[in-house]
Amino acid sequence: MPNYVQNDHTISPGGSVAKENTHSNGFTTLVRVFAGPRVGIKRGFYSAAYLSLTVLLGACIAPTAAWSQAAPETSLGSAQDAEAATDATAEYEASEKALREHLKAMRIQQVEFHMSETPARDREFRQNWADLCDAGRPIFARALKSMIQKYSANPADEQELAALLYELLDQNVKYSRFEGMLELGLALEQGGLIQEKLAPMIAMCAVADNKYALAKKRMESVPEASRPLLPVLAVFAPVIEQLQQEWEKELKMRAEDAQGEPLPQVKIRTTKGSFVIELFENQCPETVGNFIHLVEKRFYDGHTFHRVLEHFVAQTGCPEGDGSGGPGYTIYGEMNQPNSRKFFRGTLGLALSKADPNSGGSQFFISFLPTYNLNQNYTAFGRIISGIEVIGTLNQINPDQEKKKDEPTLTPDEVVDMTVLRKRNHPYEPHKVTR
């Protein structure tokens, strides 16, 4: 993988517009909206993705006969299969209604936000938007599950729905939103969908989901000519068995964590929703002590995700907003120890300056995929235990990449606040490096 540098802090890693789709049912449009473009909700921010979302949401709210769709005639050979298809259609329609109502609420919040004239109201609307994102994720998950069930009940008669589902899979993999996508990819494959990128995307989702045997099998089935369609797979193919071994060790460590003294937990609220992390105090007490100290000082509140790189990491914790800042001190690194944790999807790592192991401070990153090549040089100090869907919705920001002419500017997402949910009964203080 290339070497990415953000000012002093280095990590060496290994607004999309929805496409047109001819599927006439309004429900599929709704799901594309919620799973598709990421919204930069800040006054003055207008990207193609933002405008696309606004138009699609407006279309979703407009009355249309397409909201109601009769159950399709099927050629299933048994009463049991026919009953299953009817149940799938009923759930499809119920989840359509729930998603439609939620998207109305999101649209109203958008309009009111852009009519707001005070910073205080702006902050209120931004938090309301984050809360709506949190509330919407299970609604979207239910909707997606119902679409998969409807397609799987009779794939031959659901070709337009298959095209929409494939579009969702393609878009979500592109933006590292992997939750639920392995099930979707396998359903499309089982339904007989033929697409050149399907097997590579299933392999990618399997890697993200730590299903390495399945990932290896799908990688081996991808024709040589199709492998450039998802070049990141080439990074994982040579180390897939190593990843399997490291994952088995990680599962054992998680089991030991569950049996021991409860680990600290922190809730992170962002402008795209909330997630909860668990901190590896048993393996890296110095890093965890510093992190909780900073959280309790409200140090992270308002910091941007100044660096969000495709299929790599989301980075925050810089008070300057450009990757050059920190808390005014550094701490000692705890990487490359016999019991060090490894980097998988959702793992948190401490960012460093110029690869100096004792240069970490406040900046940290979250891995989108297993970043095995960071294991030796960076401290993995926690993992997301709920709300991992949020990280894939953060606006992708690459400060090292030169902006193209007429390219819209994405507004970085922010940490709204962090809250310690649980910690052990002792002081949490940083042990600062003395130079």
CORTA-V809564 format. One record per residue. N is the residue number from 0. RES is the residue in one letter. SS is DSSP state (~ for helix, > for strand, _ for the rest). OMEGA is omega in whole degrees, 0 to 359 (NA if undefined). Layout:
n:res:ss:omega
N:RES:SS:OMEGA
N:RES:SS:OMEGA
//
This chain:
n:res:ss:omega
0:M:_:180
1:P:_:179
2:N:>:181
3:Y:>:181
4:V:>:175
5:Q:>:185
6:N:_:183
7:D:_:187
8:H:>:186
9:T:>:169
10:I:>:180
11:S:>:187
12:P:_:169
13:G:_:NA
14:G:_:180
15:S:_:178
16:V:_:180
17:A:_:179
18:K:_:177
19:E:_:178
20:N:_:186
21:T:_:180
22:H:_:189
23:S:_:185
24:N:_:181
25:G:~:182
26:F:~:181
27:T:~:175
28:T:~:179
29:L:~:182
30:V:~:177
31:R:~:179
32:V:~:187
33:F:~:181
34:A:~:190
35:G:_:191
36:P:_:175
37:R:_:186
38:V:_:172
39:G:_:188
40:I:_:178
41:K:_:183
42:R:_:178
43:G:_:181
44:F:_:177
45:Y:_:174
46:S:_:176
47:A:~:179
48:A:~:181
49:Y:~:181
50:L:~:178
51:S:~:180
52:L:~:181
53:T:~:180
54:V:~:182
55:L:~:178
56:L:~:177
57:G:~:179
58:A:~:181
59:C:~:182
60:I:~:182
61:A:_:178
62:P:_:177
63:T:_:180
64:A:~:182
65:A:~:180
66:W:~:183
67:S:_:181
68:Q:_:179
69:A:_:178
70:A:_:182
71:P:_:173
72:E:_:183
73:T:_:177
74:S:_:182
75:L:_:189
76:G:_:183
77:S:_:178
78:A:~:180
79:Q:~:179
80:D:~:179
81:A:~:178
82:E:~:178
83:A:~:179
84:A:~:178
85:T:~:178
86:D:~:180
87:A:~:179
88:T:~:179
89:A:~:178
90:E:~:177
91:Y:~:182
92:E:~:180
93:A:~:180
94:S:~:174
95:E:~:182
96:K:~:181
97:A:~:181
98:L:~:180
99:R:~:181
100:E:~:180
101:H:~:179
102:L:~:173
103:K:~:180
104:A:~:179
105:M:~:179
106:R:~:178
107:I:~:180
108:Q:~:177
109:Q:~:183
110:V:~:181
111:E:~:179
112:F:~:183
113:H:~:172
114:M:~:182
115:S:_:184
116:E:_:181
117:T:_:177
118:P:~:181
119:A:~:178
120:R:~:176
121:D:~:180
122:R:~:179
123:E:~:181
124:F:~:179
125:R:~:179
126:Q:~:177
127:N:~:179
128:W:~:179
129:A:~:179
130:D:~:178
131:L:~:176
132:C:~:178
133:D:~:182
134:A:~:184
135:G:~:185
136:R:~:176
137:P:~:177
138:I:~:177
139:F:~:180
140:A:~:177
141:R:~:180
142:A:~:180
143:L:~:179
144:K:~:180
145:S:~:178
146:M:~:178
147:I:~:180
148:Q:~:180
149:K:~:178
150:Y:~:184
151:S:~:180
152:A:~:181
153:N:_:185
154:P:~:184
155:A:~:182
156:D:~:184
157:E:_:184
158:Q:~:178
159:E:~:177
160:L:~:177
161:A:~:180
162:A:~:178
163:L:~:180
164:L:~:177
165:Y:~:177
166:E:~:177
167:L:~:179
168:L:~:181
169:D:~:182
170:Q:~:181
171:N:~:176
172:V:~:180
173:K:~:184
174:Y:_:175
175:S:_:174
176:R:_:192
177:F:_:185
178:E:_:181
179:G:_:186
180:M:~:178
181:L:~:177
182:E:~:180
183:L:~:181
184:G:~:180
185:L:~:178
186:A:~:178
187:L:~:178
188:E:~:180
189:Q:~:179
190:G:_:175
191:G:_:179
192:L:_:180
193:I:_:176
194:Q:_:186
195:E:_:183
196:K:_:188
197:L:~:180
198:A:~:176
199:P:~:180
200:M:~:175
201:I:~:178
202:A:~:179
203:M:~:179
204:C:~:179
205:A:~:176
206:V:~:180
207:A:~:182
208:D:_:178
209:N:_:174
210:K:_:192
211:Y:~:177
212:A:~:178
213:L:~:179
214:A:~:180
215:K:~:181
216:K:~:181
217:R:~:177
218:M:~:181
219:E:~:181
220:S:~:182
221:V:_:178
222:P:_:181
223:E:~:183
224:A:~:182
225:S:~:185
226:R:~:177
227:P:~:180
228:L:~:178
229:L:~:190
230:P:_:182
231:V:_:178
232:L:~:180
233:A:~:179
234:V:~:186
235:F:~:185
236:A:~:183
237:P:_:187
238:V:_:187
239:I:~:179
240:E:~:175
241:Q:~:178
242:L:~:178
243:Q:~:180
244:Q:~:180
245:E:~:179
246:W:~:177
247:E:~:176
248:K:~:179
249:E:~:179
250:L:~:177
251:K:~:179
252:M:~:177
253:R:~:177
254:A:~:177
255:E:~:177
256:D:~:183
257:A:~:181
258:Q:~:185
259:G:_:178
260:E:_:184
261:P:_:180
262:L:_:176
263:P:_:177
264:Q:>:181
265:V:>:174
266:K:>:179
267:I:>:176
268:R:>:179
269:T:>:176
270:T:_:176
271:K:_:181
272:G:>:187
273:S:>:170
274:F:>:183
275:V:>:179
276:I:>:173
277:E:>:188
278:L:>:185
279:F:_:183
280:E:_:181
281:N:_:183
282:Q:_:184
283:C:_:183
284:P:~:181
285:E:~:180
286:T:~:179
287:V:~:178
288:G:~:178
289:N:~:183
290:F:~:180
291:I:~:176
292:H:~:181
293:L:~:178
294:V:~:183
295:E:~:174
296:K:_:184
297:R:_:183
298:F:_:188
299:Y:_:186
300:D:_:178
301:G:_:178
302:H:_:181
303:T:>:165
304:F:_:190
305:H:_:184
306:R:>:180
307:V:>:189
308:L:_:184
309:E:_:176
310:H:_:181
311:F:_:184
312:V:>:166
313:A:>:187
314:Q:>:179
315:T:>:177
316:G:_:179
317:C:_:179
318:P:_:179
319:E:_:180
320:G:_:181
321:D:_:179
322:G:_:184
323:S:_:189
324:G:_:179
325:G:_:184
326:P:_:182
327:G:_:178
328:Y:_:174
329:T:_:180
330:I:>:181
331:Y:_:180
332:G:_:180
333:E:_:181
334:M:_:172
335:N:_:174
336:Q:_:181
337:P:_:182
338:N:_:181
339:S:_:176
340:R:_:182
341:K:_:183
342:F:_:174
343:F:_:177
344:R:_:178
345:G:_:178
346:T:>:176
347:L:>:178
348:G:>:179
349:L:>:179
350:A:_:182
351:L:>:176
352:S:>:176
353:K:_:177
354:A:_:175
355:D:_:185
356:P:_:181
357:N:_:183
358:S:_:180
359:G:>:179
360:G:_:182
361:S:_:184
362:Q:_:177
363:F:>:181
364:F:>:178
365:I:>:184
366:S:>:174
367:F:_:183
368:L:_:177
369:P:_:182
370:T:_:188
371:Y:~:183
372:N:~:174
373:L:~:190
374:N:_:185
375:Q:_:192
376:N:_:182
377:Y:_:180
378:T:_:172
379:A:>:189
380:F:>:177
381:G:>:179
382:R:>:175
383:I:>:179
384:I:>:173
385:S:>:179
386:G:_:183
387:I:~:179
388:E:~:185
389:V:~:189
390:I:~:180
391:G:~:179
392:T:~:180
393:L:_:180
394:N:_:181
395:Q:_:182
396:I:>:175
397:N:_:184
398:P:_:181
399:D:_:183
400:Q:_:180
401:E:_:182
402:K:_:178
403:K:_:178
404:K:_:179
405:D:_:176
406:E:_:181
407:P:_:180
408:T:_:177
409:L:_:176
410:T:_:178
411:P:_:172
412:D:_:185
413:E:>:164
414:V:>:177
415:V:>:175
416:D:>:175
417:M:>:181
418:T:>:175
419:V:>:179
420:L:>:184
421:R:>:175
422:K:_:180
423:R:_:188
424:N:_:175
425:H:_:180
426:P:_:175
427:Y:_:183
428:E:_:176
429:P:_:170
430:H:_:190
431:K:>:177
432:V:_:175
433:T:_:184
434:R:_:NA
//
